[in-house]
């Protein structure tokens, strides 16, 4: 399912499992567990920027606090910011985003 600046508030408290970047294909994928048996993958195609911090200023956590969207400047797409409850942020700028999962 394609999403562009869509409502992703339902991912609050989801568990961050991982982030992968396929450099050659320009694909960034973030995987979350939303229920004990349910995984969700948020995929950025045409990714031009990926930034990750893991300073944990609010203490250790692997749960999502908030997801924010803004307009991209490099590819005309969107910027996705995933704020973790540790205070860290994963930022992905990509041409388009899709979500695989429930």
GUGU-82517 format. One line per field, with one value per residue: chain; z, y, x of N, C-alpha, C, CB in turn; residue number from 1; residue in three letters. Coordinates in nm, 2 decimals. Glycine has a CB too. Layout:
kette	c(A / ...);
n.w	c(Z / ...);
n.v	c(Y / ...);
n.u	c(X / ...);
ca.w	c(Z / ...);
ca.v	c(Y / ...);
ca.u	c(X / ...);
c.w	c(Z / ...);
c.v	c(Y / ...);
c.u	c(X / ...);
cb.w	c(Z / ...);
cb.v	c(Y / ...);
cb.u	c(X / ...);
nr	c(NUM / ...);
rest	c(Ala / ...);
//
This chain:
kette	c(A / A / A / A / A / A / A / A / A / A / A / A / A / A / A / A / A / A / A / A / A / A / A / A / A / A / A / A / A / A / A / A / A / A / A / A / A / A / A / A / A / A / A / A / A / A / A / A / A / A / A / A / A / A / A / A / A / A / A / A / A / A / A / A / A / A / A / A / A / A / A / A / A / A / A / A / A / A / A / A / A / A / A / A / A / A / A / A / A / A / A / A / A / A / A / A / A / A / A / A / A / A);
n.w	c(0.00 / -0.09 / 0.07 / 0.14 / 0.34 / 0.51 / 0.77 / 1.03 / 1.30 / 1.43 / 1.47 / 1.70 / 1.99 / 1.87 / 1.82 / 1.72 / 1.50 / 1.30 / 1.06 / 0.72 / 0.44 / 0.10 / -0.10 / -0.37 / -0.50 / -0.39 / -0.17 / 0.14 / 0.43 / 0.71 / 0.98 / 1.19 / 1.49 / 1.56 / 1.69 / 1.88 / 1.69 / 1.45 / 1.19 / 1.04 / 0.75 / 0.66 / 0.37 / 0.18 / -0.14 / -0.39 / -0.22 / -0.10 / 0.12 / 0.44 / 0.78 / 1.10 / 1.45 / 1.76 / 2.03 / 2.26 / 2.45 / 2.62 / 2.75 / 2.72 / 2.47 / 2.24 / 2.12 / 1.92 / 1.94 / 1.80 / 1.46 / 1.20 / 0.91 / 0.63 / 0.35 / 0.09 / -0.03 / -0.21 / -0.39 / -0.45 / -0.31 / 0.00 / 0.35 / 0.61 / 0.95 / 1.22 / 1.54 / 1.82 / 2.14 / 2.29 / 2.23 / 2.01 / 1.65 / 1.33 / 1.01 / 0.69 / 0.35 / 0.06 / -0.27 / -0.28 / -0.05 / 0.09 / 0.26 / 0.41 / 0.55 / 0.83);
n.v	c(-0.12 / 0.21 / 0.50 / 0.84 / 1.09 / 0.99 / 0.88 / 0.76 / 0.72 / 0.50 / 0.35 / 0.42 / 0.32 / 0.09 / -0.17 / -0.11 / -0.30 / -0.31 / -0.15 / -0.13 / -0.06 / -0.06 / 0.02 / 0.02 / 0.00 / 0.21 / 0.20 / 0.21 / 0.05 / 0.00 / -0.20 / -0.30 / -0.43 / -0.47 / -0.61 / -0.91 / -1.12 / -0.98 / -0.81 / -0.50 / -0.33 / -0.04 / 0.12 / 0.31 / 0.42 / 0.52 / 0.65 / 0.92 / 1.02 / 0.91 / 0.90 / 0.84 / 0.84 / 0.72 / 0.80 / 0.79 / 0.99 / 1.01 / 0.77 / 0.41 / 0.26 / 0.08 / 0.14 / 0.31 / 0.65 / 0.88 / 0.96 / 1.16 / 1.36 / 1.54 / 1.77 / 1.66 / 1.78 / 1.71 / 1.51 / 1.56 / 1.41 / 1.28 / 1.34 / 1.13 / 1.11 / 0.91 / 0.90 / 0.77 / 0.63 / 0.66 / 0.90 / 0.93 / 0.97 / 0.85 / 0.93 / 0.95 / 1.04 / 1.01 / 0.93 / 0.80 / 0.64 / 0.32 / 0.08 / -0.23 / -0.47 / -0.53);
n.u	c(0.09 / 0.06 / 0.19 / 0.18 / 0.27 / 0.09 / -0.15 / 0.01 / -0.01 / -0.09 / 0.13 / 0.25 / 0.41 / 0.49 / 0.74 / 1.06 / 1.24 / 1.44 / 1.65 / 1.72 / 1.92 / 1.93 / 2.17 / 2.24 / 1.98 / 1.85 / 1.68 / 1.52 / 1.43 / 1.22 / 1.15 / 0.89 / 0.75 / 0.41 / 0.22 / 0.23 / 0.24 / 0.27 / 0.42 / 0.53 / 0.64 / 0.79 / 0.86 / 1.09 / 1.12 / 1.35 / 1.53 / 1.72 / 1.84 / 1.94 / 1.93 / 2.05 / 2.03 / 2.16 / 2.18 / 2.04 / 1.92 / 1.70 / 1.70 / 1.73 / 1.54 / 1.33 / 1.09 / 0.84 / 0.79 / 0.68 / 0.57 / 0.67 / 0.59 / 0.72 / 0.76 / 0.98 / 1.29 / 1.49 / 1.41 / 1.15 / 0.97 / 0.89 / 0.98 / 1.04 / 1.03 / 1.11 / 1.06 / 1.21 / 1.13 / 1.35 / 1.45 / 1.59 / 1.62 / 1.52 / 1.57 / 1.44 / 1.45 / 1.27 / 1.16 / 0.91 / 0.68 / 0.59 / 0.38 / 0.40 / 0.21 / -0.02);
ca.w	c(0.00 / -0.10 / 0.16 / 0.13 / 0.45 / 0.56 / 0.91 / 1.08 / 1.44 / 1.49 / 1.49 / 1.83 / 2.08 / 1.79 / 1.85 / 1.61 / 1.49 / 1.22 / 0.94 / 0.62 / 0.32 / -0.02 / -0.16 / -0.52 / -0.55 / -0.33 / -0.10 / 0.28 / 0.49 / 0.85 / 1.02 / 1.32 / 1.54 / 1.61 / 1.78 / 1.90 / 1.57 / 1.33 / 1.14 / 0.94 / 0.69 / 0.59 / 0.27 / 0.10 / -0.27 / -0.44 / -0.10 / -0.12 / 0.25 / 0.55 / 0.89 / 1.22 / 1.58 / 1.87 / 2.15 / 2.37 / 2.55 / 2.71 / 2.81 / 2.62 / 2.42 / 2.10 / 2.09 / 1.85 / 2.01 / 1.70 / 1.32 / 1.14 / 0.77 / 0.57 / 0.21 / 0.06 / -0.11 / -0.31 / -0.50 / -0.47 / -0.23 / 0.14 / 0.45 / 0.72 / 1.07 / 1.32 / 1.67 / 1.91 / 2.28 / 2.35 / 2.19 / 1.88 / 1.53 / 1.20 / 0.90 / 0.55 / 0.25 / -0.05 / -0.37 / -0.24 / 0.06 / 0.10 / 0.39 / 0.40 / 0.68 / 0.86);
ca.v	c(0.00 / 0.34 / 0.61 / 0.97 / 1.17 / 0.93 / 0.86 / 0.65 / 0.73 / 0.37 / 0.28 / 0.46 / 0.21 / -0.03 / -0.20 / -0.10 / -0.42 / -0.29 / -0.06 / -0.17 / 0.03 / -0.12 / 0.13 / 0.01 / 0.02 / 0.33 / 0.15 / 0.21 / -0.03 / 0.00 / -0.30 / -0.29 / -0.53 / -0.40 / -0.71 / -1.02 / -1.20 / -0.90 / -0.72 / -0.40 / -0.28 / 0.09 / 0.12 / 0.43 / 0.39 / 0.64 / 0.71 / 1.00 / 1.05 / 0.83 / 0.95 / 0.77 / 0.86 / 0.63 / 0.86 / 0.76 / 1.10 / 0.98 / 0.64 / 0.30 / 0.21 / 0.04 / 0.17 / 0.43 / 0.76 / 0.96 / 0.96 / 1.29 / 1.38 / 1.68 / 1.76 / 1.64 / 1.89 / 1.66 / 1.43 / 1.59 / 1.32 / 1.31 / 1.31 / 1.06 / 1.11 / 0.82 / 0.94 / 0.65 / 0.67 / 0.69 / 1.04 / 0.92 / 0.99 / 0.79 / 1.02 / 0.90 / 1.12 / 0.93 / 0.97 / 0.75 / 0.54 / 0.23 / 0.01 / -0.37 / -0.53 / -0.53);
ca.u	c(0.00 / 0.14 / 0.15 / 0.25 / 0.23 / -0.03 / -0.16 / 0.09 / -0.01 / -0.12 / 0.26 / 0.29 / 0.44 / 0.54 / 0.87 / 1.15 / 1.32 / 1.56 / 1.66 / 1.81 / 1.94 / 1.99 / 2.24 / 2.23 / 1.85 / 1.80 / 1.56 / 1.53 / 1.32 / 1.22 / 1.07 / 0.84 / 0.65 / 0.30 / 0.15 / 0.32 / 0.25 / 0.24 / 0.52 / 0.50 / 0.76 / 0.78 / 0.97 / 1.11 / 1.18 / 1.42 / 1.58 / 1.84 / 1.90 / 1.90 / 2.01 / 2.01 / 2.10 / 2.14 / 2.24 / 1.95 / 1.91 / 1.58 / 1.72 / 1.72 / 1.41 / 1.31 / 0.95 / 0.81 / 0.71 / 0.60 / 0.62 / 0.64 / 0.61 / 0.74 / 0.79 / 1.12 / 1.35 / 1.58 / 1.35 / 1.01 / 0.89 / 0.86 / 1.08 / 0.98 / 1.11 / 1.06 / 1.12 / 1.20 / 1.11 / 1.48 / 1.48 / 1.66 / 1.54 / 1.55 / 1.51 / 1.45 / 1.40 / 1.26 / 1.06 / 0.78 / 0.68 / 0.48 / 0.38 / 0.36 / 0.17 / -0.16);
c.w	c(0.00 / 0.01 / 0.14 / 0.23 / 0.51 / 0.71 / 0.96 / 1.24 / 1.51 / 1.51 / 1.63 / 1.92 / 2.00 / 1.83 / 1.72 / 1.61 / 1.40 / 1.11 / 0.84 / 0.50 / 0.21 / -0.11 / -0.31 / -0.57 / -0.49 / -0.25 / 0.05 / 0.34 / 0.64 / 0.89 / 1.17 / 1.36 / 1.60 / 1.70 / 1.79 / 1.77 / 1.44 / 1.31 / 1.04 / 0.89 / 0.62 / 0.50 / 0.19 / -0.02 / -0.32 / -0.32 / -0.14 / 0.01 / 0.36 / 0.66 / 1.02 / 1.34 / 1.67 / 1.99 / 2.28 / 2.48 / 2.65 / 2.78 / 2.70 / 2.59 / 2.28 / 2.05 / 2.02 / 1.94 / 1.91 / 1.56 / 1.26 / 0.99 / 0.73 / 0.43 / 0.19 / -0.03 / -0.23 / -0.42 / -0.52 / -0.39 / -0.09 / 0.23 / 0.57 / 0.83 / 1.17 / 1.45 / 1.77 / 2.05 / 2.36 / 2.32 / 2.06 / 1.76 / 1.41 / 1.10 / 0.77 / 0.46 / 0.12 / -0.14 / -0.33 / -0.13 / 0.05 / 0.23 / 0.36 / 0.53 / 0.70 / 0.83);
c.v	c(0.12 / 0.44 / 0.73 / 1.06 / 1.12 / 0.92 / 0.74 / 0.65 / 0.60 / 0.29 / 0.33 / 0.34 / 0.08 / -0.05 / -0.19 / -0.23 / -0.40 / -0.19 / -0.12 / -0.07 / -0.05 / 0.00 / 0.13 / 0.05 / 0.15 / 0.30 / 0.15 / 0.14 / -0.03 / -0.11 / -0.29 / -0.41 / -0.45 / -0.48 / -0.82 / -1.10 / -1.11 / -0.80 / -0.62 / -0.35 / -0.15 / 0.10 / 0.25 / 0.39 / 0.52 / 0.72 / 0.79 / 1.04 / 0.96 / 0.87 / 0.88 / 0.81 / 0.75 / 0.67 / 0.83 / 0.86 / 1.08 / 0.85 / 0.53 / 0.27 / 0.17 / 0.06 / 0.30 / 0.53 / 0.83 / 0.95 / 1.09 / 1.29 / 1.52 / 1.66 / 1.75 / 1.75 / 1.83 / 1.58 / 1.46 / 1.50 / 1.37 / 1.28 / 1.25 / 1.06 / 1.01 / 0.85 / 0.82 / 0.71 / 0.69 / 0.84 / 1.04 / 0.93 / 0.92 / 0.88 / 0.96 / 0.99 / 1.03 / 0.98 / 0.92 / 0.65 / 0.45 / 0.15 / -0.13 / -0.42 / -0.51 / -0.40);
c.u	c(0.09 / 0.09 / 0.24 / 0.19 / 0.10 / -0.04 / -0.09 / 0.09 / -0.04 / 0.01 / 0.32 / 0.30 / 0.48 / 0.69 / 0.96 / 1.24 / 1.45 / 1.54 / 1.76 / 1.81 / 2.00 / 2.04 / 2.22 / 2.09 / 1.78 / 1.67 / 1.60 / 1.41 / 1.33 / 1.12 / 1.03 / 0.75 / 0.54 / 0.21 / 0.25 / 0.34 / 0.25 / 0.36 / 0.48 / 0.64 / 0.72 / 0.89 / 0.97 / 1.19 / 1.24 / 1.48 / 1.71 / 1.91 / 1.84 / 1.99 / 1.96 / 2.09 / 2.07 / 2.21 / 2.17 / 1.94 / 1.80 / 1.59 / 1.69 / 1.57 / 1.41 / 1.17 / 0.94 / 0.74 / 0.62 / 0.66 / 0.57 / 0.67 / 0.64 / 0.77 / 0.94 / 1.17 / 1.44 / 1.52 / 1.20 / 0.92 / 0.87 / 0.98 / 1.00 / 1.08 / 1.04 / 1.13 / 1.10 / 1.19 / 1.24 / 1.52 / 1.56 / 1.57 / 1.60 / 1.49 / 1.54 / 1.38 / 1.39 / 1.15 / 0.92 / 0.79 / 0.57 / 0.49 / 0.33 / 0.33 / 0.02 / -0.23);
cb.w	c(0.12 / -0.24 / 0.31 / -0.02 / 0.40 / 0.51 / 0.95 / 1.03 / 1.48 / 1.39 / 1.38 / 1.90 / 2.16 / 1.64 / 1.91 / 1.62 / 1.42 / 1.17 / 0.99 / 0.57 / 0.36 / -0.10 / -0.13 / -0.57 / -0.51 / -0.43 / -0.14 / 0.34 / 0.43 / 0.91 / 1.00 / 1.33 / 1.65 / 1.49 / 1.72 / 2.01 / 1.56 / 1.35 / 1.09 / 1.00 / 0.59 / 0.70 / 0.17 / 0.18 / -0.37 / -0.52 / 0.01 / -0.20 / 0.29 / 0.52 / 0.91 / 1.20 / 1.64 / 1.83 / 2.13 / 2.43 / 2.48 / 2.64 / 2.93 / 2.67 / 2.44 / 2.08 / 2.21 / 1.72 / 2.07 / 1.75 / 1.24 / 1.21 / 0.69 / 0.65 / 0.14 / -0.01 / -0.03 / -0.24 / -0.46 / -0.61 / -0.23 / 0.19 / 0.50 / 0.67 / 1.13 / 1.27 / 1.73 / 1.90 / 2.35 / 2.29 / 2.30 / 1.87 / 1.50 / 1.19 / 0.91 / 0.54 / 0.22 / 0.00 / -0.50 / -0.36 / 0.20 / -0.02 / 0.49 / 0.33 / 0.79 / 1.00);
cb.v	c(0.00 / 0.40 / 0.56 / 1.03 / 1.32 / 0.79 / 0.86 / 0.65 / 0.83 / 0.29 / 0.31 / 0.57 / 0.18 / -0.01 / -0.34 / 0.03 / -0.53 / -0.42 / 0.09 / -0.32 / 0.16 / -0.20 / 0.12 / -0.13 / -0.10 / 0.44 / 0.01 / 0.35 / -0.18 / 0.14 / -0.44 / -0.16 / -0.63 / -0.34 / -0.75 / -1.12 / -1.30 / -0.82 / -0.80 / -0.28 / -0.38 / 0.20 / 0.00 / 0.53 / 0.33 / 0.72 / 0.61 / 1.12 / 1.20 / 0.67 / 1.11 / 0.61 / 1.00 / 0.48 / 1.01 / 0.62 / 1.23 / 1.00 / 0.62 / 0.18 / 0.33 / -0.10 / 0.17 / 0.40 / 0.86 / 1.11 / 0.84 / 1.41 / 1.32 / 1.76 / 1.89 / 1.51 / 1.99 / 1.57 / 1.28 / 1.59 / 1.18 / 1.23 / 1.44 / 0.91 / 1.25 / 0.67 / 1.07 / 0.56 / 0.58 / 0.60 / 1.11 / 0.79 / 1.14 / 0.64 / 1.16 / 0.75 / 1.25 / 0.79 / 0.91 / 0.69 / 0.62 / 0.13 / 0.08 / -0.46 / -0.46 / -0.57);
cb.u	c(-0.10 / 0.13 / 0.17 / 0.24 / 0.21 / -0.05 / -0.31 / 0.23 / -0.13 / -0.20 / 0.35 / 0.20 / 0.33 / 0.52 / 0.89 / 1.24 / 1.24 / 1.61 / 1.70 / 1.78 / 2.02 / 1.88 / 2.39 / 2.26 / 1.76 / 1.77 / 1.51 / 1.56 / 1.32 / 1.18 / 1.13 / 0.75 / 0.72 / 0.22 / 0.01 / 0.27 / 0.15 / 0.11 / 0.64 / 0.42 / 0.82 / 0.77 / 0.94 / 1.20 / 1.08 / 1.32 / 1.61 / 1.80 / 1.87 / 1.91 / 2.00 / 2.02 / 2.07 / 2.19 / 2.25 / 1.99 / 1.90 / 1.45 / 1.63 / 1.78 / 1.30 / 1.36 / 0.86 / 0.73 / 0.81 / 0.60 / 0.57 / 0.72 / 0.49 / 0.85 / 0.75 / 1.14 / 1.43 / 1.68 / 1.37 / 0.97 / 0.97 / 0.74 / 1.15 / 0.95 / 1.12 / 1.08 / 1.05 / 1.33 / 1.02 / 1.59 / 1.56 / 1.74 / 1.52 / 1.51 / 1.58 / 1.39 / 1.47 / 1.23 / 1.10 / 0.70 / 0.67 / 0.49 / 0.29 / 0.48 / 0.25 / -0.18);
nr	c(1 / 2 / 3 / 4 / 5 / 6 / 7 / 8 / 9 / 10 / 11 / 12 / 13 / 14 / 15 / 16 / 17 / 18 / 19 / 20 / 21 / 22 / 23 / 24 / 25 / 26 / 27 / 28 / 29 / 30 / 31 / 32 / 33 / 34 / 35 / 36 / 37 / 38 / 39 / 40 / 41 / 42 / 43 / 44 / 45 / 46 / 47 / 48 / 49 / 50 / 51 / 52 / 53 / 54 / 55 / 56 / 57 / 58 / 59 / 60 / 61 / 62 / 63 / 64 / 65 / 66 / 67 / 68 / 69 / 70 / 71 / 72 / 73 / 74 / 75 / 76 / 77 / 78 / 79 / 80 / 81 / 82 / 83 / 84 / 85 / 86 / 87 / 88 / 89 / 90 / 91 / 92 / 93 / 94 / 95 / 96 / 97 / 98 / 99 / 100 / 101 / 102);
rest	c(Unk / Unk / Unk / Unk / Unk / Unk / Unk / Unk / Unk / Unk / Unk / Unk / Unk / Unk / Unk / Unk / Unk / Unk / Unk / Unk / Unk / Unk / Unk / Unk / Unk / Unk / Unk / Unk / Unk / Unk / Unk / Unk / Unk / Unk / Unk / Unk / Unk / Unk / Unk / Unk / Unk / Unk / Unk / Unk / Unk / Unk / Unk / Unk / Unk / Unk / Unk / Unk / Unk / Unk / Unk / Unk / Unk / Unk / Unk / Unk / Unk / Unk / Unk / Unk / Unk / Unk / Unk / Unk / Unk / Unk / Unk / Unk / Unk / Unk / Unk / Unk / Unk / Unk / Unk / Unk / Unk / Unk / Unk / Unk / Unk / Unk / Unk / Unk / Unk / Unk / Unk / Unk / Unk / Unk / Unk / Unk / Unk / Unk / Unk / Unk / Unk / Unk);
//
